[in-house]
Amino acid sequence: MTPPPVFLHHRSSLDHDTGAHPERAARIVAIERELEQLGWLGFELVDSPAVERETLTAVHRDSHVELIERASARGGGALDLDTVISGGSFEAALHAAGGAVALVDLLLDGSAPTGFSSHRPPGHHAEPGKAMGFCLFNNIAVAARHAVSARGLERVLILDWDVHHGNGTNDIFRASREVLFVSIHQRALYPGTGPVTDVGVGDAAGYTVNLPVAAGSGDAVYTSLIEHVAVPLTRAYEPQLVLMSAGYDAHRDDPLAGCTVTETGFAAMTSSMRRVCTELEVPLGGVLEGGYELGALARSVAVTLEVLGGVAAPAATVDAPAVAPEAVEARERLEEWWPGLA
């Protein structure tokens, strides 16, 4: 009997008190209320463990972990203009990273066919020695490093569709061929990183793929970049695990950016990735990042889970997106490292 997909969460996400801030506990409440009304879409609820210290410090410096721990123990405060910490933040951050790591283990052990790690604070901006952009620890990077270092994988693909560039994940793996990082993000938006010229360094050139898009980009552009760039890259790279940095602030209703993706677009992007992962027999999981309009966030997570947990992988149909000019340009540019992509 096939085990059910898993939804990893932990109540400590509600104890990360950011006050009057877009990245607030109400995000988790909205997501879980929506999923509860939908019967959790067949997902099994799993309480996330706290990440092991050595797993965390495989990515983050000891001094950074200690700083977050001490600041939280003192009751918190502002780490920078965007990033707030409270008395409950360290525990929440440990479970956010631990949920992503536990998701990897469940997928690789065959204990779940797919899954989603839904926690806060988010992670993809966090650097090895720096919290920033609402993020304390880089949850998906910690999980990917665990997959490589502790579980022995040689190829992990991270797809980041959050509207803000995942600078932390980008930089953590920019010198590594063990993780192929693909990011779609709004150009010239916070944190201002992720140009097309950032392709990785040394013999890992070509293993960092940045796909910045213009403000106003919506379903047509995003779904084409997934279907016509991320999918063929996945086939070429042949990963042993695919993780999605699933941020929903590219939604047309989100207040922090200017893209116009809808729930239909997020469902289509997930569908493309599930189809190629099924084709390659590769496990696929999602890790929550941004998304700040509560209704849009909740609905978008729900359609992602609906596609992830569907009984059968979606088939390619005549409704496949047209090839957007942004995808044509990206394929031509990436041909240098991925022959045949153009």
N, C-alpha and C positions, 0 to 999 in steps of 0.2 A: 504494500500500500504506500502510495506517495505521501510523504509528510506535507503538512500545510506550509505555506509561506509564513514568514515571521515578521512581526512588527515590534521592534525593540524600543522601549521607552523606560523612563524612570521618574518618579515623583520629584526628585531633586531638581529637575529642570524648572519647576515652579518656584524654587527657593533662590534662584539666581535673580535677585531683585535689582532691576535697572531703573526703577522709578518711571518718570514720564519720558519714555524712550521708545523708538520704533521697534527695537528688539526686546520684546517684553513677554512676560509669562502668558499673556492672552493668546499668543501665537499657538502655543501647545494646546491650550484649552480649546481653541477654535478647531484645530485639526482633529483632536480626539472626539469632540462633540459631533463633528461631521461623520467621522468613521463609525462612531457608535450608532448613529442613526442608520447607517448602511450595513449594520451587522458586522462591522470590521472587515467586510468583503472577503471573509474566509481566512483572514490572517490570524495566526496564533499570537497572542500578546505575551511578550517575554520581558521580564525586568532585567535591565542591563546591569552587568557588574561594573564596579570601578576598575579602571585600567590599572594594570600592574605598573609599578614605578619604573622598572627597567624597560618596559615596552614604551612608555612615554618618553623616557630619556634617550631612546634610540633615535628620536627625532628632535626633541627639545633639550636645551642645555639644562643641567642641574640648577644653575643659578636662576633660570627663568621659572622653572617649576617651583623653586623655593620662594621666589618673589610673589607669585600668585598665591601660594599657600599662606605666606605671612600677611599679605594684604587682606586676604579674606578673613584670616583669624583676627585681624584688627578691626573688622567690621566693614572694610572696603573703602571705596571712593572712586574717583575718576583716574584711570590710568592714562588717558589722553582725552582729547575733545570728544571722541566717539565711543570710547570703550569704558564701561562702568563695571565695577566689581562690588560685591556685597558679602555679608557673612556666609551666605550659602553658595557662593560662586565656585569655590574650589571643589566642593563636593559635586556640584552640578557638572563642572568641566571634566572631572574624573569619570563620571558616568557617561558623558557625551562621547569622550574618546573610547571608553570601555564598550559602549554600545556598538560603535563602528568596528572595533576589534572583534567583539563577539559575533557580529554579523559575518565577518570574514570566516571565522572558525566554523560557524554553522553551515555556511555555503560550501566550504572546502571539505567538511566532514560528511557532506551529503545529508545533513540533518534537516535542511530546508532547501527547497528548489530555488527560492529567491527571498528577498526580504528588504526591509526599510528600517533605518535607524533614525528615529525622530527625537531629537534632543535639542536643547539649547544650553550654553551658547553655541553658535555655529563655529566653523573652524577655518575656512580656507584662506583667510587673510593672515592667520598667525604664522609668524616666522620662528625659526629655531630659538631665538633669544628675545622675541618681542611679541607682545599682544597688540592687536590693532584691529580696526574695522569691526568692532563688536565681538571679536574672536579672541579666546584665551589660549587654547591648544588646537592644533590642526588635526581634527578628528580623522579626516579621510587620509591624510598623510601618515598618521600613526598607524592606521589600519593597513595601508598599503605596505609600509615598511615591515609591519608584522608579517604580512603575507610573504614577503621576500625573505626576511632574515630568520623568522621563526618557523615558517611553514615551507620554506624551500622553493618558492615559485621563482621563475626566471623572468616572467613577463606579466605585468599588471597594467591595465589601461584605466586611466581616470578620465572621465568625461565631465567637464564642469560647464553647466549651462546657466549658472547664476549670472545675473546681469552685470555684476561687478567682477573684475578679473581676480582669479584666485592666486594672487601674487605669492602667498606663502607656499602653496603646493607647487607652483611653478618653480620657485627658487630651490626648494628642498630637493627636487628631482631633476634639475636642469642639466646636471652632469652625469645622469644615470640612464642607461638603456634598459634598465629593469622596470622602469615605469614610463609609459607613454602618456603624456599629459596633453589633453585636447581641451581648449577653452573657447567657448563662444561668449562674448561679453560686449557691452556697449562701449564704443570707442570714446576716449577722453573723459570717462567717468572715473570716480574714485576706484582704486587708488592711483590711477594714471599710468598703470603698467600694462603689459601685454600687447606690445606692437607686433606686427607680422614679422619683424626682423629678429624678435626673440625666439630663437629656434633651438636653444640648448647650446652646450659648449663641448669642445673636444670631440671625441668619438661619439658623443651623444647628440651631436647636431642632427636636427630632424626629429628628435624625440620629444621636443616641446613644440606644440602646434597651437599658435594663437590665431583666433579667427574673430577679430574685432568687427563689430557691425555699427552702422549709423543709428542714431536716435530715430525712433519711428519704425524700426525694423520689427516685423511681426511674424505671424505663422509661416508665411511663404519663405522668408529668408531663413529662419531658424530650422524649419523642417527640411529644407534643402541642404543646409550645411550638415545636418545630421545624416540624412539619407545619402547624400552625394559626396561627403567628405569623411565624416566620422565612421560610417559603415564600411566603406572600402579600406580605410585605414585599419579598422578592426580586423578585416579579412587579411590584410597584408601583414599585420603585426602578429596575428595568432596568439592573443593573450590567453593566459590561464585563468584570469579573473578580470571582470569588468566592474568598476565602481562608478556610480554617478554622483557627483557633487550637485545635488538637486536643490537649487535655489529657485524661487518662484517670483523674484522681483523684476523679471522681464515681463511680467503680466501687464496688460494695458491699464489696469486699475491701480498698480502699485505707485505709491507716492514718491519713491526715492530714485526713480529712473525714468527713461523716456521711451522704452520699447513697448510693443503692443501685442505681445503673445497672449493667446487665450488658452482656456482649458483644452480646447481642441488641439492646439499646437503642442501642449505638453503631452497629451495622450499620444499624438502622432510621433513625437520624438522618442517616447518610451517604447512605442510599438516598433520603431525601426531598430532600436537597440536590442529589444527582446528577440526580434526575429533573427538578427545576425548572431546573437549569442546562442540561440537555440540551434541554428545551423552549424555553429562551430563547437557545440556542446560545452559552452563556457558558462560558469555561474555569473549571475548579474544581480547587483544589489544597489540600493540608493541610500545616501546619507543626506539628511536635511541641512541646507544652508540658509539662505535668506528667503524673503517674502514677507511683506509688511502690511498689506491690506488683508485683513483677517478673512473675509469671505472668499476672496480670490485665492488666498493661500490654502484654505481648507479644501476648496473645490479642486484645486490643482493637485494637491497631494492625493486626494481621493481618486482622481482619474489616473494618476500615475500608478497607484496601487491596483486599481481595477485592471489595468493592462498588464502590470507585472504578475499579478496573481491569477490571470485568466487560465482556464484549463488548457487551451491550445494556444500556441504562439500565433500572433497575427500573420496572415498571409500577405504577400505583396499583391497589391490590387491596382486597378486602373486609376485609383485615386492617389497614387504616389505623387509627391510634389514635383512640380516642374523644376528644372535646374536653374537656380537663381544665378545671376551674374557673380555674386560673391562666392558661390561654390565653384564656378568655372575658374575664377582667378586663383582661388586657394589650391585647386587641383594642379593648375599649371605651376604655381609657385612651389608646391611640395614635391613635384616630379623629380627634383634634384636628389631627394632622399628616398622617395617612394616611387621607383620607376613603374610606369604603367598607370599611375593614378590619373593622369590627365586624359 
